[in-house]
Amino acid sequence: MMQAQQDIENVIASLKRRVKELEVENGELTAQVMQLSVATEAMELIDKELPWELAQHFTRRESFIVSMLMKRKGRVVPRAAIHAAMYPDSDVEPKIIDVFLCKIRAKMIASNLPYTIETAWGQGYALHDAKAKDAEPAPVTATDRVIRAILNASPVWKSVRPLAQAARCSLHRLATDKSYIVATLKKRGMKLEERGAGPNDRPNSYWWRAVAL
């Protein structure tokens, strides 16, 4: 009787070990399938070069990304697929794609290109035609000139005082219009970041930059 019970326990233990082995194998297979899916999607997104009227505004890598987004205009392109297409045999951090998208957005706005790029959180990016009703006039106020300067420099930090001087805008005016600046950047898929003087900066200086939401 005791022997039979021991045999049953051995069988159960063996089955549990096999279940764990299958779980590991299934997890590895799932990961491989996901990697293959991303690689396949990346290959499908590789398209011909952008037309000159668009490509002239971007660097080679930026044009590569815009081309992929353009091929699926209106649909979300996974960030993983963009990364796999750009760096198929590299361990470059995926966050580099966010940096490129930030620069692309800023250049599209600065060059008045008729496109917007939407961020789909946890997924990727989608390129859309800019709606005529959402088109904004060229900057005419000093605050608008500061916003344009921040976008053109994105994601580089810019000292606020020189920004204000170049735009012929007082620091008091910028402080008063700060909510407008934040709202304008948000419409463009960007946000305003702020910091004080660093160890190598001019004392009491204040810094702004625009980064992707």
LUMKOLMI-315990 format. One record per atom (N, C-alpha, C): x, y, z. Coordinates in steps of 0.02 Angstrom, whole numbers, m for minus. Layout:
<lokols>
lokol X = X; Y = Y; Z = Z
...
</lokols>
This chain:
<lokols>
lokol X = 41; Y = m60; Z = 0
lokol X = 0; Y = 0; Z = 0
lokol X = 43; Y = 63; Z = 0
lokol X = 94; Y = 63; Z = 44
lokol X = 139; Y = 120; Z = 48
lokol X = 178; Y = 129; Z = m17
lokol X = 196; Y = 71; Z = m48
lokol X = 232; Y = 74; Z = m111
lokol X = 190; Y = 106; Z = m165
lokol X = 125; Y = 88; Z = m167
lokol X = 79; Y = 115; Z = m217
lokol X = 72; Y = 190; Z = m208
lokol X = 67; Y = 212; Z = m144
lokol X = 61; Y = 284; Z = m130
lokol X = 123; Y = 321; Z = m153
lokol X = 181; Y = 290; Z = m141
lokol X = 245; Y = 321; Z = m161
lokol X = 249; Y = 327; Z = m237
lokol X = 225; Y = 274; Z = m272
lokol X = 225; Y = 275; Z = m345
lokol X = 181; Y = 331; Z = m371
lokol X = 123; Y = 341; Z = m340
lokol X = 78; Y = 395; Z = m361
lokol X = 110; Y = 463; Z = m351
lokol X = 143; Y = 471; Z = m293
lokol X = 176; Y = 535; Z = m279
lokol X = 233; Y = 548; Z = m329
lokol X = 269; Y = 496; Z = m347
lokol X = 323; Y = 504; Z = m396
lokol X = 295; Y = 525; Z = m464
lokol X = 238; Y = 495; Z = m484
lokol X = 207; Y = 512; Z = m547
lokol X = 184; Y = 586; Z = m546
lokol X = 153; Y = 606; Z = m491
lokol X = 130; Y = 675; Z = m485
lokol X = 188; Y = 724; Z = m489
lokol X = 243; Y = 707; Z = m454
lokol X = 302; Y = 750; Z = m455
lokol X = 331; Y = 755; Z = m525
lokol X = 331; Y = 698; Z = m560
lokol X = 356; Y = 697; Z = m629
lokol X = 313; Y = 740; Z = m674
lokol X = 247; Y = 735; Z = m665
lokol X = 201; Y = 775; Z = m706
lokol X = 210; Y = 849; Z = m692
lokol X = 221; Y = 868; Z = m630
lokol X = 231; Y = 938; Z = m612
lokol X = 295; Y = 965; Z = m645
lokol X = 348; Y = 922; Z = m645
lokol X = 411; Y = 944; Z = m676
lokol X = 400; Y = 955; Z = m751
lokol X = 362; Y = 910; Z = m781
lokol X = 349; Y = 916; Z = m853
lokol X = 309; Y = 978; Z = m870
lokol X = 261; Y = 993; Z = m825
lokol X = 220; Y = 1053; Z = m835
lokol X = 265; Y = 1115; Z = m834
lokol X = 311; Y = 1118; Z = m786
lokol X = 357; Y = 1175; Z = m782
lokol X = 401; Y = 1179; Z = m844
lokol X = 424; Y = 1121; Z = m868
lokol X = 466; Y = 1120; Z = m928
lokol X = 427; Y = 1147; Z = m988
lokol X = 364; Y = 1126; Z = m993
lokol X = 322; Y = 1149; Z = m1048
lokol X = 308; Y = 1224; Z = m1044
lokol X = 300; Y = 1249; Z = m982
lokol X = 289; Y = 1321; Z = m974
lokol X = 350; Y = 1360; Z = m997
lokol X = 410; Y = 1335; Z = m980
lokol X = 471; Y = 1368; Z = m1002
lokol X = 477; Y = 1366; Z = m1078
lokol X = 464; Y = 1306; Z = m1107
lokol X = 468; Y = 1299; Z = m1179
lokol X = 418; Y = 1344; Z = m1215
lokol X = 357; Y = 1348; Z = m1186
lokol X = 306; Y = 1390; Z = m1216
lokol X = 324; Y = 1463; Z = m1213
lokol X = 354; Y = 1484; Z = m1156
lokol X = 375; Y = 1553; Z = m1149
lokol X = 429; Y = 1571; Z = m1199
lokol X = 477; Y = 1524; Z = m1209
lokol X = 530; Y = 1536; Z = m1258
lokol X = 502; Y = 1540; Z = m1328
lokol X = 454; Y = 1496; Z = m1343
lokol X = 423; Y = 1495; Z = m1410
lokol X = 384; Y = 1559; Z = m1422
lokol X = 348; Y = 1582; Z = m1370
lokol X = 310; Y = 1644; Z = m1377
lokol X = 356; Y = 1703; Z = m1390
lokol X = 412; Y = 1705; Z = m1354
lokol X = 460; Y = 1759; Z = m1364
lokol X = 489; Y = 1758; Z = m1435
lokol X = 503; Y = 1698; Z = m1460
lokol X = 529; Y = 1691; Z = m1528
lokol X = 479; Y = 1714; Z = m1580
lokol X = 416; Y = 1695; Z = m1568
lokol X = 363; Y = 1716; Z = m1615
lokol X = 356; Y = 1792; Z = m1615
lokol X = 359; Y = 1823; Z = m1556
lokol X = 354; Y = 1896; Z = m1552
lokol X = 412; Y = 1930; Z = m1587
lokol X = 473; Y = 1903; Z = m1578
lokol X = 531; Y = 1931; Z = m1611
lokol X = 525; Y = 1925; Z = m1687
lokol X = 501; Y = 1868; Z = m1710
lokol X = 492; Y = 1857; Z = m1782
lokol X = 439; Y = 1904; Z = m1809
lokol X = 385; Y = 1914; Z = m1770
lokol X = 331; Y = 1959; Z = m1792
lokol X = 357; Y = 2030; Z = m1800
lokol X = 397; Y = 2053; Z = m1750
lokol X = 424; Y = 2120; Z = m1754
lokol X = 471; Y = 2127; Z = m1813
lokol X = 514; Y = 2077; Z = m1823
lokol X = 561; Y = 2079; Z = m1879
lokol X = 525; Y = 2080; Z = m1946
lokol X = 472; Y = 2041; Z = m1952
lokol X = 433; Y = 2040; Z = m2014
lokol X = 400; Y = 2107; Z = m2027
lokol X = 371; Y = 2136; Z = m1975
lokol X = 339; Y = 2201; Z = m1983
lokol X = 390; Y = 2255; Z = m2000
lokol X = 449; Y = 2250; Z = m1971
lokol X = 502; Y = 2298; Z = m1986
lokol X = 521; Y = 2294; Z = m2060
lokol X = 528; Y = 2234; Z = m2087
lokol X = 546; Y = 2226; Z = m2157
lokol X = 491; Y = 2254; Z = m2203
lokol X = 428; Y = 2245; Z = m2183
lokol X = 373; Y = 2271; Z = m2224
lokol X = 371; Y = 2347; Z = m2225
lokol X = 398; Y = 2377; Z = m2172
lokol X = 395; Y = 2450; Z = m2166
lokol X = 452; Y = 2484; Z = m2203
lokol X = 504; Y = 2447; Z = m2220
lokol X = 559; Y = 2477; Z = m2256
lokol X = 536; Y = 2495; Z = m2327
lokol X = 536; Y = 2559; Z = m2341
lokol X = 507; Y = 2583; Z = m2404
lokol X = 561; Y = 2622; Z = m2442
lokol X = 543; Y = 2644; Z = m2501
lokol X = 589; Y = 2684; Z = m2540
lokol X = 600; Y = 2751; Z = m2505
lokol X = 650; Y = 2788; Z = m2527
lokol X = 667; Y = 2851; Z = m2495
lokol X = 611; Y = 2902; Z = m2505
lokol X = 609; Y = 2950; Z = m2459
lokol X = 559; Y = 3003; Z = m2464
lokol X = 572; Y = 3048; Z = m2524
lokol X = 519; Y = 3078; Z = m2551
lokol X = 529; Y = 3128; Z = m2604
lokol X = 572; Y = 3185; Z = m2578
lokol X = 608; Y = 3218; Z = m2622
lokol X = 654; Y = 3270; Z = m2602
lokol X = 620; Y = 3325; Z = m2562
lokol X = 558; Y = 3344; Z = m2581
lokol X = 524; Y = 3399; Z = m2547
lokol X = 513; Y = 3384; Z = m2473
lokol X = 512; Y = 3320; Z = m2454
lokol X = 508; Y = 3302; Z = m2383
lokol X = 576; Y = 3287; Z = m2354
lokol X = 616; Y = 3248; Z = m2391
lokol X = 680; Y = 3226; Z = m2365
lokol X = 728; Y = 3283; Z = m2349
lokol X = 721; Y = 3339; Z = m2384
lokol X = 767; Y = 3396; Z = m2374
lokol X = 764; Y = 3425; Z = m2304
lokol X = 709; Y = 3410; Z = m2269
lokol X = 700; Y = 3438; Z = m2202
lokol X = 730; Y = 3394; Z = m2147
lokol X = 750; Y = 3333; Z = m2164
lokol X = 770; Y = 3285; Z = m2113
lokol X = 839; Y = 3255; Z = m2127
lokol X = 868; Y = 3227; Z = m2073
lokol X = 930; Y = 3188; Z = m2082
lokol X = 913; Y = 3121; Z = m2113
lokol X = 963; Y = 3082; Z = m2129
lokol X = 951; Y = 3017; Z = m2161
lokol X = 909; Y = 2971; Z = m2116
lokol X = 926; Y = 2966; Z = m2053
lokol X = 888; Y = 2922; Z = m2008
lokol X = 818; Y = 2949; Z = m1995
lokol X = 811; Y = 3014; Z = m1990
lokol X = 745; Y = 3043; Z = m1981
lokol X = 701; Y = 3029; Z = m2042
lokol X = 730; Y = 3035; Z = m2101
lokol X = 693; Y = 3021; Z = m2163
lokol X = 671; Y = 2948; Z = m2166
lokol X = 713; Y = 2904; Z = m2140
lokol X = 698; Y = 2833; Z = m2138
lokol X = 635; Y = 2821; Z = m2096
lokol X = 632; Y = 2854; Z = m2038
lokol X = 574; Y = 2847; Z = m1994
lokol X = 512; Y = 2877; Z = m2026
lokol X = 518; Y = 2937; Z = m2054
lokol X = 460; Y = 2969; Z = m2086
lokol X = 434; Y = 2925; Z = m2143
lokol X = 479; Y = 2894; Z = m2180
lokol X = 459; Y = 2850; Z = m2235
lokol X = 417; Y = 2792; Z = m2209
lokol X = 437; Y = 2762; Z = m2153
lokol X = 400; Y = 2707; Z = m2124
lokol X = 331; Y = 2729; Z = m2100
lokol X = 329; Y = 2787; Z = m2068
lokol X = 265; Y = 2813; Z = m2044
lokol X = 220; Y = 2831; Z = m2103
lokol X = 249; Y = 2858; Z = m2156
lokol X = 211; Y = 2878; Z = m2214
lokol X = 179; Y = 2817; Z = m2248
lokol X = 215; Y = 2762; Z = m2247
lokol X = 190; Y = 2701; Z = m2280
lokol X = 126; Y = 2676; Z = m2246
lokol X = 120; Y = 2690; Z = m2181
lokol X = 59; Y = 2669; Z = m2144
lokol X = 23; Y = 2730; Z = m2117
lokol X = 19; Y = 2781; Z = m2156
lokol X = m11; Y = 2844; Z = m2133
lokol X = m81; Y = 2832; Z = m2105
lokol X = m92; Y = 2859; Z = m2046
lokol X = m157; Y = 2850; Z = m2013
lokol X = m161; Y = 2790; Z = m1968
lokol X = m110; Y = 2747; Z = m1970
lokol X = m109; Y = 2687; Z = m1927
lokol X = m47; Y = 2688; Z = m1883
lokol X = m52; Y = 2655; Z = m1826
lokol X = 3; Y = 2654; Z = m1778
lokol X = 59; Y = 2607; Z = m1802
lokol X = 119; Y = 2633; Z = m1801
lokol X = 179; Y = 2593; Z = m1817
lokol X = 214; Y = 2579; Z = m1751
lokol X = 221; Y = 2516; Z = m1731
lokol X = 253; Y = 2500; Z = m1667
lokol X = 324; Y = 2527; Z = m1662
lokol X = 341; Y = 2553; Z = m1603
lokol X = 409; Y = 2578; Z = m1593
lokol X = 459; Y = 2521; Z = m1602
lokol X = 441; Y = 2461; Z = m1580
lokol X = 487; Y = 2404; Z = m1586
lokol X = 502; Y = 2389; Z = m1659
lokol X = 452; Y = 2398; Z = m1703
lokol X = 464; Y = 2385; Z = m1774
lokol X = 510; Y = 2437; Z = m1805
lokol X = 502; Y = 2500; Z = m1784
lokol X = 546; Y = 2553; Z = m1809
lokol X = 618; Y = 2539; Z = m1786
lokol X = 625; Y = 2521; Z = m1722
lokol X = 691; Y = 2507; Z = m1694
lokol X = 724; Y = 2448; Z = m1730
lokol X = 685; Y = 2395; Z = m1743
lokol X = 712; Y = 2336; Z = m1776
lokol X = 733; Y = 2351; Z = m1847
lokol X = 696; Y = 2395; Z = m1881
lokol X = 713; Y = 2413; Z = m1950
lokol X = 776; Y = 2456; Z = m1953
lokol X = 784; Y = 2500; Z = m1904
lokol X = 841; Y = 2546; Z = m1904
lokol X = 905; Y = 2514; Z = m1876
lokol X = 897; Y = 2470; Z = m1826
lokol X = 955; Y = 2440; Z = m1793
lokol X = 945; Y = 2364; Z = m1788
lokol X = 945; Y = 2328; Z = m1845
lokol X = 931; Y = 2256; Z = m1844
lokol X = 984; Y = 2215; Z = m1807
lokol X = 1045; Y = 2238; Z = m1807
lokol X = 1099; Y = 2199; Z = m1776
lokol X = 1136; Y = 2240; Z = m1724
lokol X = 1099; Y = 2280; Z = m1686
lokol X = 1130; Y = 2324; Z = m1638
lokol X = 1093; Y = 2321; Z = m1572
lokol X = 1128; Y = 2339; Z = m1517
lokol X = 1097; Y = 2341; Z = m1452
lokol X = 1081; Y = 2413; Z = m1431
lokol X = 1071; Y = 2457; Z = m1481
lokol X = 1053; Y = 2526; Z = m1467
lokol X = 987; Y = 2528; Z = m1429
lokol X = 983; Y = 2570; Z = m1377
lokol X = 923; Y = 2574; Z = m1336
lokol X = 863; Y = 2597; Z = m1377
lokol X = 805; Y = 2566; Z = m1369
lokol X = 744; Y = 2586; Z = m1405
lokol X = 725; Y = 2659; Z = m1394
lokol X = 746; Y = 2688; Z = m1337
lokol X = 728; Y = 2758; Z = m1322
lokol X = 755; Y = 2806; Z = m1374
lokol X = 805; Y = 2784; Z = m1413
lokol X = 832; Y = 2828; Z = m1465
lokol X = 778; Y = 2847; Z = m1515
lokol X = 728; Y = 2802; Z = m1525
lokol X = 674; Y = 2816; Z = m1571
lokol X = 633; Y = 2876; Z = m1547
lokol X = 623; Y = 2881; Z = m1481
lokol X = 586; Y = 2937; Z = m1453
lokol X = 622; Y = 3003; Z = m1467
lokol X = 689; Y = 3001; Z = m1463
lokol X = 728; Y = 3061; Z = m1476
lokol X = 720; Y = 3082; Z = m1549
lokol X = 723; Y = 3033; Z = m1595
lokol X = 714; Y = 3049; Z = m1666
lokol X = 645; Y = 3079; Z = m1679
lokol X = 594; Y = 3049; Z = m1648
lokol X = 525; Y = 3073; Z = m1659
lokol X = 517; Y = 3145; Z = m1633
lokol X = 550; Y = 3159; Z = m1578
lokol X = 546; Y = 3227; Z = m1550
lokol X = 575; Y = 3277; Z = m1600
lokol X = 631; Y = 3260; Z = m1630
lokol X = 663; Y = 3305; Z = m1679
lokol X = 621; Y = 3310; Z = m1743
lokol X = 593; Y = 3254; Z = m1764
lokol X = 551; Y = 3254; Z = m1825
lokol X = 491; Y = 3300; Z = m1815
lokol X = 457; Y = 3294; Z = m1758
lokol X = 400; Y = 3336; Z = m1743
lokol X = 419; Y = 3410; Z = m1747
lokol X = 474; Y = 3427; Z = m1714
lokol X = 495; Y = 3497; Z = m1712
lokol X = 509; Y = 3523; Z = m1783
lokol X = 541; Y = 3482; Z = m1825
lokol X = 557; Y = 3504; Z = m1892
lokol X = 495; Y = 3510; Z = m1936
lokol X = 447; Y = 3466; Z = m1925
lokol X = 384; Y = 3471; Z = m1963
lokol X = 349; Y = 3536; Z = m1947
lokol X = 349; Y = 3555; Z = m1883
lokol X = 317; Y = 3617; Z = m1863
lokol X = 355; Y = 3677; Z = m1890
lokol X = 422; Y = 3675; Z = m1882
lokol X = 463; Y = 3731; Z = m1904
lokol X = 459; Y = 3741; Z = m1980
lokol X = 450; Y = 3688; Z = m2018
lokol X = 447; Y = 3692; Z = m2091
lokol X = 375; Y = 3694; Z = m2117
lokol X = 326; Y = 3698; Z = m2071
lokol X = 256; Y = 3701; Z = m2090
lokol X = 235; Y = 3643; Z = m2136
lokol X = 260; Y = 3584; Z = m2122
lokol X = 240; Y = 3525; Z = m2161
lokol X = 170; Y = 3504; Z = m2140
lokol X = 130; Y = 3481; Z = m2187
lokol X = 59; Y = 3466; Z = m2173
lokol X = 46; Y = 3399; Z = m2140
lokol X = 86; Y = 3383; Z = m2089
lokol X = 78; Y = 3319; Z = m2054
lokol X = 84; Y = 3328; Z = m1979
lokol X = 53; Y = 3283; Z = m1942
lokol X = 62; Y = 3279; Z = m1870
lokol X = 78; Y = 3207; Z = m1852
lokol X = 113; Y = 3198; Z = m1797
lokol X = 131; Y = 3131; Z = m1773
lokol X = 100; Y = 3120; Z = m1705
lokol X = 59; Y = 3070; Z = m1701
lokol X = 24; Y = 3053; Z = m1638
lokol X = 61; Y = 2997; Z = m1602
lokol X = 67; Y = 3004; Z = m1536
lokol X = 97; Y = 2951; Z = m1495
lokol X = 41; Y = 2906; Z = m1468
lokol X = 46; Y = 2841; Z = m1482
lokol X = m1; Y = 2792; Z = m1454
lokol X = 36; Y = 2759; Z = m1396
lokol X = 18; Y = 2778; Z = m1335
lokol X = 55; Y = 2756; Z = m1276
lokol X = 60; Y = 2680; Z = m1272
lokol X = 121; Y = 2656; Z = m1261
lokol X = 134; Y = 2584; Z = m1255
lokol X = 132; Y = 2548; Z = m1321
lokol X = 123; Y = 2584; Z = m1376
lokol X = 119; Y = 2552; Z = m1442
lokol X = 171; Y = 2580; Z = m1490
lokol X = 160; Y = 2642; Z = m1512
lokol X = 206; Y = 2671; Z = m1561
lokol X = 182; Y = 2739; Z = m1583
lokol X = 188; Y = 2752; Z = m1649
lokol X = 172; Y = 2818; Z = m1675
lokol X = 131; Y = 2812; Z = m1739
lokol X = 91; Y = 2864; Z = m1751
lokol X = 50; Y = 2866; Z = m1812
lokol X = 56; Y = 2935; Z = m1843
lokol X = 66; Y = 2937; Z = m1909
lokol X = 71; Y = 2999; Z = m1945
lokol X = 4; Y = 3015; Z = m1977
lokol X = m18; Y = 3078; Z = m1971
lokol X = m82; Y = 3099; Z = m1999
lokol X = m73; Y = 3162; Z = m2041
lokol X = m119; Y = 3173; Z = m2087
lokol X = m121; Y = 3236; Z = m2122
lokol X = m146; Y = 3289; Z = m2073
lokol X = m114; Y = 3346; Z = m2073
lokol X = m136; Y = 3400; Z = m2029
lokol X = m204; Y = 3426; Z = m2054
lokol X = m251; Y = 3434; Z = m2008
lokol X = m317; Y = 3459; Z = m2027
lokol X = m314; Y = 3534; Z = m2039
lokol X = m346; Y = 3555; Z = m2092
lokol X = m344; Y = 3626; Z = m2109
lokol X = m371; Y = 3669; Z = m2053
lokol X = m423; Y = 3644; Z = m2019
lokol X = m453; Y = 3685; Z = m1966
lokol X = m407; Y = 3692; Z = m1905
lokol X = m358; Y = 3646; Z = m1901
lokol X = m311; Y = 3650; Z = m1845
lokol X = m248; Y = 3688; Z = m1863
lokol X = m242; Y = 3708; Z = m1926
lokol X = m181; Y = 3743; Z = m1947
lokol X = m176; Y = 3809; Z = m1910
lokol X = m118; Y = 3824; Z = m1886
lokol X = m108; Y = 3886; Z = m1848
lokol X = m67; Y = 3935; Z = m1889
lokol X = m80; Y = 3999; Z = m1883
lokol X = m43; Y = 4049; Z = m1920
lokol X = 29; Y = 4053; Z = m1897
lokol X = 71; Y = 4080; Z = m1938
lokol X = 141; Y = 4089; Z = m1920
lokol X = 145; Y = 4133; Z = m1858
lokol X = 195; Y = 4121; Z = m1816
lokol X = 200; Y = 4160; Z = m1754
lokol X = 208; Y = 4234; Z = m1767
lokol X = 170; Y = 4274; Z = m1730
lokol X = 174; Y = 4346; Z = m1739
lokol X = 191; Y = 4382; Z = m1674
lokol X = 183; Y = 4348; Z = m1617
lokol X = 199; Y = 4379; Z = m1553
lokol X = 268; Y = 4358; Z = m1530
lokol X = 294; Y = 4396; Z = m1482
lokol X = 360; Y = 4379; Z = m1455
lokol X = 359; Y = 4311; Z = m1421
lokol X = 304; Y = 4295; Z = m1388
lokol X = 298; Y = 4230; Z = m1355
lokol X = 299; Y = 4174; Z = m1406
lokol X = 264; Y = 4185; Z = m1463
lokol X = 264; Y = 4134; Z = m1516
lokol X = 335; Y = 4123; Z = m1543
lokol X = 374; Y = 4177; Z = m1547
lokol X = 442; Y = 4169; Z = m1571
lokol X = 484; Y = 4128; Z = m1523
lokol X = 471; Y = 4136; Z = m1458
lokol X = 506; Y = 4095; Z = m1408
lokol X = 487; Y = 4022; Z = m1416
lokol X = 422; Y = 4009; Z = m1425
lokol X = 398; Y = 3940; Z = m1435
lokol X = 432; Y = 3909; Z = m1495
lokol X = 435; Y = 3946; Z = m1551
lokol X = 467; Y = 3920; Z = m1611
lokol X = 541; Y = 3904; Z = m1598
lokol X = 575; Y = 3948; Z = m1561
lokol X = 646; Y = 3937; Z = m1546
lokol X = 656; Y = 3874; Z = m1504
lokol X = 611; Y = 3863; Z = m1455
lokol X = 616; Y = 3804; Z = m1413
lokol X = 606; Y = 3741; Z = m1455
lokol X = 556; Y = 3742; Z = m1499
lokol X = 542; Y = 3684; Z = m1542
lokol X = 600; Y = 3670; Z = m1589
lokol X = 629; Y = 3722; Z = m1617
lokol X = 685; Y = 3713; Z = m1664
lokol X = 746; Y = 3683; Z = m1629
lokol X = 754; Y = 3698; Z = m1565
lokol X = 812; Y = 3673; Z = m1527
lokol X = 799; Y = 3605; Z = m1496
lokol X = 736; Y = 3584; Z = m1493
lokol X = 717; Y = 3522; Z = m1459
lokol X = 760; Y = 3463; Z = m1481
lokol X = 784; Y = 3420; Z = m1433
lokol X = 770; Y = 3422; Z = m1361
lokol X = 825; Y = 3455; Z = m1320
lokol X = 862; Y = 3501; Z = m1351
lokol X = 918; Y = 3534; Z = m1317
lokol X = 891; Y = 3588; Z = m1269
lokol X = 922; Y = 3592; Z = m1210
lokol X = 904; Y = 3644; Z = m1162
lokol X = 925; Y = 3712; Z = m1188
lokol X = 882; Y = 3763; Z = m1177
lokol X = 897; Y = 3832; Z = m1197
lokol X = 888; Y = 3878; Z = m1137
lokol X = 936; Y = 3922; Z = m1128
lokol X = 932; Y = 3971; Z = m1073
lokol X = 875; Y = 4020; Z = m1088
lokol X = 833; Y = 4033; Z = m1039
lokol X = 773; Y = 4073; Z = m1051
lokol X = 789; Y = 4146; Z = m1067
lokol X = 837; Y = 4174; Z = m1032
lokol X = 852; Y = 4245; Z = m1043
lokol X = 874; Y = 4260; Z = m1115
lokol X = 923; Y = 4223; Z = m1143
lokol X = 941; Y = 4235; Z = m1214
lokol X = 883; Y = 4222; Z = m1262
lokol X = 841; Y = 4172; Z = m1245
lokol X = 782; Y = 4159; Z = m1287
lokol X = 737; Y = 4221; Z = m1289
lokol X = 725; Y = 4249; Z = m1231
lokol X = 682; Y = 4308; Z = m1226
lokol X = 713; Y = 4367; Z = m1262
lokol X = 778; Y = 4377; Z = m1254
lokol X = 811; Y = 4433; Z = m1287
lokol X = 808; Y = 4427; Z = m1363
lokol X = 820; Y = 4365; Z = m1389
lokol X = 819; Y = 4355; Z = m1461
lokol X = 749; Y = 4366; Z = m1490
lokol X = 698; Y = 4351; Z = m1450
lokol X = 629; Y = 4359; Z = m1473
lokol X = 601; Y = 4428; Z = m1455
lokol X = 643; Y = 4470; Z = m1425
lokol X = 621; Y = 4537; Z = m1403
lokol X = 560; Y = 4531; Z = m1357
lokol X = 569; Y = 4486; Z = m1308
lokol X = 514; Y = 4472; Z = m1262
lokol X = 541; Y = 4479; Z = m1190
lokol X = 504; Y = 4511; Z = m1147
lokol X = 526; Y = 4520; Z = m1078
lokol X = 516; Y = 4455; Z = m1039
lokol X = 556; Y = 4446; Z = m987
lokol X = 549; Y = 4387; Z = m944
lokol X = 481; Y = 4389; Z = m909
lokol X = 458; Y = 4449; Z = m892
lokol X = 392; Y = 4454; Z = m860
lokol X = 338; Y = 4430; Z = m908
lokol X = 344; Y = 4447; Z = m972
lokol X = 295; Y = 4425; Z = m1022
lokol X = 295; Y = 4349; Z = m1028
lokol X = 354; Y = 4319; Z = m1028
lokol X = 359; Y = 4246; Z = m1033
lokol X = 326; Y = 4213; Z = m972
lokol X = 339; Y = 4241; Z = m913
lokol X = 308; Y = 4212; Z = m853
lokol X = 232; Y = 4217; Z = m856
lokol X = 207; Y = 4274; Z = m882
lokol X = 135; Y = 4284; Z = m887
lokol X = 104; Y = 4236; Z = m938
lokol X = 142; Y = 4223; Z = m993
lokol X = 116; Y = 4182; Z = m1048
lokol X = 135; Y = 4108; Z = m1042
lokol X = 161; Y = 4089; Z = m984
lokol X = 185; Y = 4020; Z = m977
lokol X = 131; Y = 3968; Z = m990
lokol X = 70; Y = 3980; Z = m966
lokol X = 16; Y = 3932; Z = m977
lokol X = 0; Y = 3926; Z = m1052
lokol X = 6; Y = 3982; Z = m1088
lokol X = m5; Y = 3981; Z = m1160
lokol X = 50; Y = 3940; Z = m1195
lokol X = 112; Y = 3948; Z = m1172
lokol X = 168; Y = 3910; Z = m1200
lokol X = 157; Y = 3836; Z = m1190
lokol X = 138; Y = 3817; Z = m1129
lokol X = 126; Y = 3746; Z = m1113
lokol X = 70; Y = 3718; Z = m1156
lokol X = 15; Y = 3756; Z = m1164
lokol X = m42; Y = 3732; Z = m1203
lokol X = m24; Y = 3726; Z = m1276
lokol X = 15; Y = 3774; Z = m1303
lokol X = 35; Y = 3772; Z = m1373
lokol X = 79; Y = 3712; Z = m1388
lokol X = 126; Y = 3699; Z = m1343
lokol X = 170; Y = 3641; Z = m1351
lokol X = 130; Y = 3576; Z = m1347
lokol X = 82; Y = 3574; Z = m1303
lokol X = 41; Y = 3513; Z = m1295
lokol X = 3; Y = 3497; Z = m1359
lokol X = m22; Y = 3549; Z = m1394
lokol X = m57; Y = 3538; Z = m1457
lokol X = m12; Y = 3504; Z = m1508
lokol X = 53; Y = 3514; Z = m1501
lokol X = 101; Y = 3486; Z = m1547
lokol X = 131; Y = 3420; Z = m1522
lokol X = 101; Y = 3393; Z = m1469
lokol X = 127; Y = 3330; Z = m1442
lokol X = 191; Y = 3338; Z = m1403
lokol X = 203; Y = 3398; Z = m1376
lokol X = 264; Y = 3412; Z = m1339
lokol X = 246; Y = 3438; Z = m1270
lokol X = 295; Y = 3439; Z = m1226
lokol X = 286; Y = 3468; Z = m1160
lokol X = 347; Y = 3510; Z = m1142
lokol X = 337; Y = 3558; Z = m1097
lokol X = 390; Y = 3602; Z = m1075
lokol X = 424; Y = 3574; Z = m1013
lokol X = 490; Y = 3567; Z = m1017
lokol X = 529; Y = 3547; Z = m958
lokol X = 571; Y = 3606; Z = m936
lokol X = 582; Y = 3612; Z = m870
lokol X = 617; Y = 3669; Z = m842
lokol X = 671; Y = 3645; Z = m793
lokol X = 724; Y = 3683; Z = m788
lokol X = 775; Y = 3669; Z = m738
lokol X = 813; Y = 3733; Z = m721
lokol X = 847; Y = 3733; Z = m664
lokol X = 888; Y = 3789; Z = m645
lokol X = 958; Y = 3782; Z = m672
lokol X = 1003; Y = 3824; Z = m649
lokol X = 1072; Y = 3824; Z = m673
lokol X = 1108; Y = 3761; Z = m651
lokol X = 1146; Y = 3731; Z = m697
lokol X = 1189; Y = 3675; Z = m681
lokol X = 1258; Y = 3698; Z = m660
lokol X = 1303; Y = 3652; Z = m644
lokol X = 1370; Y = 3671; Z = m621
lokol X = 1410; Y = 3709; Z = m672
lokol X = 1395; Y = 3699; Z = m737
lokol X = 1433; Y = 3733; Z = m789
lokol X = 1394; Y = 3791; Z = m821
lokol X = 1336; Y = 3808; Z = m792
lokol X = 1295; Y = 3861; Z = m820
lokol X = 1306; Y = 3927; Z = m784
lokol X = 1282; Y = 3980; Z = m815
lokol X = 1286; Y = 4045; Z = m784
lokol X = 1243; Y = 4046; Z = m720
lokol X = 1270; Y = 4073; Z = m665
lokol X = 1232; Y = 4074; Z = m602
lokol X = 1164; Y = 4108; Z = m611
lokol X = 1115; Y = 4080; Z = m577
lokol X = 1047; Y = 4107; Z = m578
lokol X = 1012; Y = 4104; Z = m645
lokol X = 1040; Y = 4065; Z = m691
lokol X = 1008; Y = 4057; Z = m757
lokol X = 951; Y = 4006; Z = m751
lokol X = 905; Y = 4009; Z = m799
lokol X = 847; Y = 3965; Z = m799
lokol X = 841; Y = 3936; Z = m868
lokol X = 823; Y = 3871; Z = m873
lokol X = 826; Y = 3836; Z = m937
lokol X = 760; Y = 3802; Z = m954
lokol X = 743; Y = 3803; Z = m1019
lokol X = 683; Y = 3769; Z = m1044
lokol X = 703; Y = 3724; Z = m1102
lokol X = 661; Y = 3673; Z = m1113
lokol X = 666; Y = 3634; Z = m1174
lokol X = 598; Y = 3600; Z = m1187
lokol X = 587; Y = 3583; Z = m1251
lokol X = 526; Y = 3548; Z = m1270
lokol X = 543; Y = 3475; Z = m1284
lokol X = 504; Y = 3429; Z = m1256
lokol X = 514; Y = 3358; Z = m1266
lokol X = 447; Y = 3326; Z = m1283
lokol X = 450; Y = 3267; Z = m1314
lokol X = 388; Y = 3232; Z = m1333
lokol X = 348; Y = 3212; Z = m1271
lokol X = 283; Y = 3215; Z = m1276
lokol X = 239; Y = 3194; Z = m1222
lokol X = 246; Y = 3119; Z = m1210
</lokols>
